[in-house]
Amino acid sequence: MWKQLYSGLIALFQVAVGLAFAVLIFAVLVQVLGRSVFNSSPVWTEELTRFALLYLTAFGVGLSYRTGDLVNVDIISESLPGRLPFILRLISALATVGLCAALILPSWRFTMIGSLQTSPALGWKMTFIHASVLVLIASLLLFALIRGLAMLSGRSDGRPVFNPDLPQ
């Protein structure tokens, strides 16, 4: 059951990344066509591009943590003997969980500040845009927590999951 839930979570985040990327592509395409073909680019395209990029990052950070695509300096820790690399990976995962947990409430407050503002070009409530920070922190917290729990239960050594779609 947990494997299915985890697979569903990964699929959900992958779809969200794909949708954010599709919105980004659409906005940039409209902007480029507007500038080069129609000599007038809609004002909202620049704003939508930024918002899509925020959500692309927010949904992608947890997946990147899972696959090890985030910045990772492990040249020293992985060369240490015995269980030291495992211990350092566990400490890292737990520190990430702790930092993200400490940032959830401030990111919620930041999200709520957005209710007082609207975006100039699209006229959207900025709560939706500010929520990207909350999504990012929650995503990273969730995937770091999953890694930490898997390590503590002995189901993982804490190394990132190999992604066959990426070049090695």
URTAJO-V398934 format. One record per residue. N is the residue number from 0. PSI is psi as a letter, one per 40 degrees, with the letter a starting at -180 (none if undefined). OMEGA is omega in whole degrees, -180 to 180 (999 if undefined). D_FIRST is the distance of its C-alpha to the first C-alpha in Angstrom with 1 decimal. Layout:
n:N psi:PSI omega:OMEGA d_first:D_FIRST
n:N psi:PSI omega:OMEGA d_first:D_FIRST
This chain:
n:0 psi:d omega:-179 d_first:0.0
n:1 psi:d omega:179 d_first:3.8
n:2 psi:d omega:179 d_first:5.5
n:3 psi:d omega:178 d_first:5.2
n:4 psi:d omega:179 d_first:6.3
n:5 psi:d omega:178 d_first:8.6
n:6 psi:d omega:177 d_first:9.9
n:7 psi:d omega:177 d_first:10.6
n:8 psi:d omega:178 d_first:12.3
n:9 psi:d omega:179 d_first:14.3
n:10 psi:d omega:179 d_first:15.3
n:11 psi:d omega:180 d_first:16.4
n:12 psi:d omega:177 d_first:18.5
n:13 psi:d omega:177 d_first:19.9
n:14 psi:d omega:179 d_first:21.0
n:15 psi:d omega:176 d_first:22.5
n:16 psi:d omega:179 d_first:24.4
n:17 psi:d omega:178 d_first:25.6
n:18 psi:d omega:178 d_first:26.8
n:19 psi:d omega:179 d_first:28.6
n:20 psi:d omega:178 d_first:30.1
n:21 psi:d omega:177 d_first:31.2
n:22 psi:d omega:178 d_first:32.9
n:23 psi:d omega:179 d_first:34.6
n:24 psi:d omega:179 d_first:35.9
n:25 psi:d omega:-178 d_first:37.2
n:26 psi:d omega:180 d_first:39.0
n:27 psi:d omega:178 d_first:40.6
n:28 psi:d omega:177 d_first:41.6
n:29 psi:d omega:-180 d_first:43.3
n:30 psi:d omega:-179 d_first:44.9
n:31 psi:d omega:178 d_first:46.2
n:32 psi:d omega:178 d_first:47.5
n:33 psi:d omega:-178 d_first:49.1
n:34 psi:d omega:-173 d_first:50.9
n:35 psi:d omega:-177 d_first:52.0
n:36 psi:d omega:-173 d_first:52.5
n:37 psi:e omega:180 d_first:53.2
n:38 psi:f omega:178 d_first:54.8
n:39 psi:h omega:-180 d_first:52.9
n:40 psi:h omega:178 d_first:49.3
n:41 psi:i omega:-178 d_first:47.5
n:42 psi:d omega:-174 d_first:47.2
n:43 psi:e omega:-176 d_first:43.6
n:44 psi:d omega:-180 d_first:42.3
n:45 psi:d omega:180 d_first:42.7
n:46 psi:d omega:180 d_first:40.9
n:47 psi:d omega:177 d_first:38.0
n:48 psi:d omega:179 d_first:37.7
n:49 psi:d omega:-179 d_first:37.4
n:50 psi:d omega:179 d_first:34.8
n:51 psi:d omega:179 d_first:32.7
n:52 psi:d omega:177 d_first:33.1
n:53 psi:d omega:-179 d_first:31.9
n:54 psi:d omega:175 d_first:28.7
n:55 psi:d omega:178 d_first:28.2
n:56 psi:d omega:-177 d_first:28.5
n:57 psi:d omega:-180 d_first:26.3
n:58 psi:d omega:-177 d_first:23.3
n:59 psi:d omega:-174 d_first:24.0
n:60 psi:d omega:179 d_first:24.5
n:61 psi:d omega:177 d_first:20.8
n:62 psi:d omega:178 d_first:20.3
n:63 psi:d omega:177 d_first:23.5
n:64 psi:d omega:-179 d_first:22.6
n:65 psi:d omega:-176 d_first:19.5
n:66 psi:e omega:179 d_first:21.8
n:67 psi:e omega:-179 d_first:24.8
n:68 psi:e omega:172 d_first:26.9
n:69 psi:i omega:178 d_first:28.1
n:70 psi:h omega:-176 d_first:31.3
n:71 psi:h omega:178 d_first:30.7
n:72 psi:g omega:-176 d_first:33.6
n:73 psi:e omega:-177 d_first:32.5
n:74 psi:d omega:180 d_first:35.6
n:75 psi:d omega:-176 d_first:36.8
n:76 psi:d omega:-179 d_first:33.6
n:77 psi:e omega:179 d_first:32.3
n:78 psi:e omega:179 d_first:35.8
n:79 psi:i omega:-176 d_first:35.7
n:80 psi:i omega:170 d_first:35.6
n:81 psi:b omega:-176 d_first:33.0
n:82 psi:e omega:-178 d_first:30.1
n:83 psi:d omega:177 d_first:31.8
n:84 psi:d omega:178 d_first:29.9
n:85 psi:d omega:-179 d_first:26.5
n:86 psi:d omega:179 d_first:28.0
n:87 psi:d omega:176 d_first:29.3
n:88 psi:d omega:178 d_first:26.0
n:89 psi:d omega:178 d_first:24.3
n:90 psi:d omega:179 d_first:27.3
n:91 psi:d omega:179 d_first:27.1
n:92 psi:d omega:-180 d_first:23.4
n:93 psi:d omega:176 d_first:24.2
n:94 psi:d omega:177 d_first:27.5
n:95 psi:d omega:177 d_first:25.8
n:96 psi:d omega:-179 d_first:23.4
n:97 psi:d omega:179 d_first:26.6
n:98 psi:d omega:180 d_first:28.7
n:99 psi:d omega:178 d_first:26.3
n:100 psi:d omega:179 d_first:25.8
n:101 psi:d omega:-177 d_first:29.6
n:102 psi:e omega:-178 d_first:29.9
n:103 psi:d omega:-179 d_first:27.6
n:104 psi:d omega:176 d_first:30.4
n:105 psi:d omega:179 d_first:33.2
n:106 psi:d omega:174 d_first:31.2
n:107 psi:d omega:178 d_first:30.7
n:108 psi:d omega:178 d_first:34.4
n:109 psi:d omega:178 d_first:35.2
n:110 psi:d omega:-178 d_first:33.1
n:111 psi:d omega:176 d_first:35.1
n:112 psi:d omega:-180 d_first:38.4
n:113 psi:d omega:179 d_first:37.7
n:114 psi:e omega:180 d_first:38.3
n:115 psi:e omega:-174 d_first:42.0
n:116 psi:i omega:171 d_first:42.2
n:117 psi:i omega:178 d_first:42.0
n:118 psi:i omega:-173 d_first:41.9
n:119 psi:d omega:-174 d_first:45.5
n:120 psi:d omega:-176 d_first:44.9
n:121 psi:d omega:-179 d_first:42.0
n:122 psi:e omega:179 d_first:42.5
n:123 psi:i omega:172 d_first:38.9
n:124 psi:h omega:-177 d_first:38.1
n:125 psi:e omega:174 d_first:37.3
n:126 psi:d omega:180 d_first:34.4
n:127 psi:d omega:-178 d_first:32.3
n:128 psi:d omega:179 d_first:33.6
n:129 psi:d omega:180 d_first:33.4
n:130 psi:e omega:178 d_first:29.8
n:131 psi:d omega:177 d_first:29.1
n:132 psi:d omega:178 d_first:29.8
n:133 psi:d omega:178 d_first:27.3
n:134 psi:d omega:180 d_first:24.6
n:135 psi:d omega:-177 d_first:25.6
n:136 psi:d omega:179 d_first:25.4
n:137 psi:d omega:178 d_first:22.1
n:138 psi:d omega:179 d_first:20.6
n:139 psi:d omega:177 d_first:22.1
n:140 psi:d omega:-178 d_first:21.1
n:141 psi:d omega:-178 d_first:17.4
n:142 psi:d omega:176 d_first:17.4
n:143 psi:d omega:178 d_first:19.7
n:144 psi:d omega:178 d_first:17.7
n:145 psi:d omega:179 d_first:14.6
n:146 psi:d omega:-179 d_first:17.0
n:147 psi:d omega:179 d_first:18.7
n:148 psi:d omega:178 d_first:15.8
n:149 psi:d omega:178 d_first:14.7
n:150 psi:d omega:-179 d_first:18.4
n:151 psi:d omega:-180 d_first:18.9
n:152 psi:e omega:179 d_first:16.1
n:153 psi:e omega:180 d_first:17.7
n:154 psi:e omega:-179 d_first:14.9
n:155 psi:i omega:174 d_first:17.3
n:156 psi:e omega:176 d_first:21.1
n:157 psi:e omega:177 d_first:21.1
n:158 psi:i omega:178 d_first:22.6
n:159 psi:i omega:179 d_first:21.8
n:160 psi:h omega:178 d_first:19.5
n:161 psi:h omega:177 d_first:21.9
n:162 psi:h omega:-176 d_first:22.3
n:163 psi:e omega:180 d_first:24.0
n:164 psi:e omega:-177 d_first:25.4
n:165 psi:i omega:177 d_first:27.6
n:166 psi:i omega:-178 d_first:30.8
n:167 psi:none omega:999 d_first:30.9
